[in-house]
Amino acid sequence: MAERDYSNITEHLKILAADGTHVGTVDHLDGDRIKLTKADSTDGRHHYLPVGLVASVDDQAVHLSANGAEASQLFEE
């Protein structure tokens, strides 16, 4: 299986779930996880999402393969 290139995941891109729900905003890519900004966090902490959830990336947003409820359950600290 070829490794995907996530270099186009850049700071301040919106993160949108498959159902269109705003999940967060990219702080930066941290290895195989996307670090989200604290500004979108309900508890004032940074959260992370695995890059394996990324379905696509465009110049406006990171689009996830999971819906909003699923993505928020996969948040890591």
Phi, psi and omega in degrees: 000129182286142177284137181277152178264116181253017183296342179274003173274106187238163181308138175077004173291143174288151174246118183244134177284168181301332179269008178089357180292134174286119183264329181169193179229138181293126168274305172188168176274129183235087183068240180259024178227151174260122177273128180266152178292153177290336183302329180268358185275139178281342181249009177072018181241158174287143173234162182231150172234141177292139180296343178298344178277350184287123176268320179197165178223133173233188185284356180251327189200160168264124182255127183265158176275345181262152175282174186302316181294317179296316182297316181293333176286340182264004176303139175242154176251000000 
